[in-house]
């Protein structure tokens, strides 16, 4: 188990484009788990995919870069990012199936 980062941040990213039905969520889970990031990814009702993740800034930026440079990059038309202080309460990284 990794120690909690000293100054974790939270990234909320919304991916727009043809991002559902292309393995987006499960690819993101694998990439995030390899980086030791906590959070989740889920499909939204409007066809977008939302990713919420916490960890060191550099790891979260690496996650975004890995997603965009993977096979998923060709499906992403727009990426909106919101960076805030970490709130905690996230355990592991997984897929959520309902919007909160």
C-alpha positions in Angstrom: 0.0 0.0 0.0 1.3 3.4 -0.9 1.5 6.2 1.7 -0.9 9.1 1.2 0.7 11.9 -0.8 1.7 15.0 1.2 -0.3 17.4 -0.9 -2.9 15.4 -2.9 -5.2 17.2 -5.4 -8.5 16.2 -7.0 -9.0 16.2 -10.7 -12.5 16.1 -12.1 -12.2 15.6 -15.9 -15.0 15.4 -18.4 -14.2 13.7 -21.7 -16.5 14.6 -24.6 -16.7 12.9 -28.0 -17.4 9.3 -28.9 -16.1 8.1 -25.6 -18.7 5.5 -24.6 -18.6 2.0 -25.9 -14.9 2.1 -26.7 -13.5 0.6 -23.5 -12.8 4.0 -22.0 -13.7 3.2 -18.4 -11.8 0.0 -18.1 -8.7 1.5 -19.8 -8.8 4.4 -17.4 -9.1 2.0 -14.4 -6.0 0.1 -15.5 -4.0 3.3 -16.0 -5.0 4.8 -12.7 -4.3 1.6 -10.8 -0.8 1.5 -12.2 -0.2 5.0 -11.0 -1.7 4.3 -7.5 -4.4 7.0 -8.0 -7.7 6.8 -6.2 -11.1 7.7 -7.7 -13.6 6.5 -10.2 -14.7 6.9 -13.8 -18.3 6.7 -15.1 -20.5 7.2 -18.1 -22.8 10.2 -18.0 -26.3 10.3 -19.4 -25.3 12.8 -22.1 -22.7 10.5 -23.6 -19.6 12.0 -21.9 -17.3 10.2 -19.5 -16.4 11.7 -16.1 -13.2 10.9 -14.2 -12.7 11.9 -10.6 -9.2 11.1 -9.2 -7.0 12.1 -6.3 -3.3 11.8 -5.9 -0.1 13.8 -6.5 -0.5 16.4 -9.2 2.2 14.8 -11.3 0.5 11.4 -11.2 -2.8 12.9 -12.2 -1.2 14.8 -15.1 0.5 11.5 -16.2 -2.9 9.8 -16.1 -4.4 12.4 -18.4 -1.5 12.1 -20.8 -1.7 8.3 -20.8 -5.4 8.4 -21.6 -4.9 10.9 -24.4 -2.0 9.1 -25.9 -3.7 5.7 -25.7 -6.2 4.3 -28.3 -8.8 6.4 -26.6 -7.3 9.7 -27.7 -8.8 9.5 -31.2 -12.3 9.4 -29.6 -11.8 12.5 -27.3 -13.1 15.7 -28.9 -12.9 17.9 -25.8 -11.5 17.6 -22.3 -12.7 19.8 -19.5 -10.6 19.8 -16.3 -11.2 21.1 -12.8 -8.4 21.0 -10.2 -9.3 21.3 -6.5 -7.8 20.3 -3.2 -8.3 16.6 -2.4 -11.3 15.8 -0.3 -10.4 12.2 0.5 -13.1 9.5 0.9 -12.0 7.6 -2.3 -10.8 4.0 -2.0 -9.0 2.4 -4.9 -10.0 3.3 -8.4 -13.1 1.8 -10.1 -16.1 2.2 -12.4 -19.2 3.8 -11.1 -22.5 3.0 -12.8 -24.8 5.8 -11.7 -24.5 9.6 -11.5 -24.6 11.1 -8.0 
